Amino acid sequence: MKKELFIHKLKHRGIRIIDTSDQFYDGSILDDFRSLKSFFQYIDFGCRINKKGGCKDTPESKMCCCYGCLDSAGYFRIILDKNITYYSRKFSVNSGFWRKGKGCILPHKMRSTTCLTHHCNHPSYTHPYFHKDDKYKHFERGMDVIKQKLDNMRRSI
């Protein structure tokens, strides 16, 4: 997507663009935030994207859990000005950051908190396949704690 269109979409969605040249910008907090985000690549959420685009829990869906990526601009609340070009080049006018057969194309350290912490085994879902086993018994509580810490860190920026 063109950079100007992407910026317009961000502003329309109320996403704050952080000026990294501002004297009050503290890059060390964001470095910590990005480091913490990169650990999510080691968590197996059990998501397997099929050829149609759905996953094991939403097989007929065309974009599985990522269906709102386009409208929400990746579920971001803030974006650094220095990352606008990167995100605009990856963002598709048809599917956001999601790609058929791949899922999200952003590396974990570049994803939003929502995208990093969402998983289909959330207890609020009523789909019959979401609670087949007990392997996620304490996972939800841990994810809520991590998500809260990431959100708190983001708010301090």
Secondary structure, 3 states (H helix, E strand, C coil): CCHHHHHHHHHHCCCEEECCCCCCCCHHHHHHHHHHHHHHHHCCCCCCCCCCCCCCCCCCCCCHHHHHHHHHCCCCCEEEHHHHHHHHHHCECCCECEECCCEECCCHHHCCHHHHHCCCCCCCCCCCCCCCCCCCCCHHHHHHHHHHHHHHHHHCC
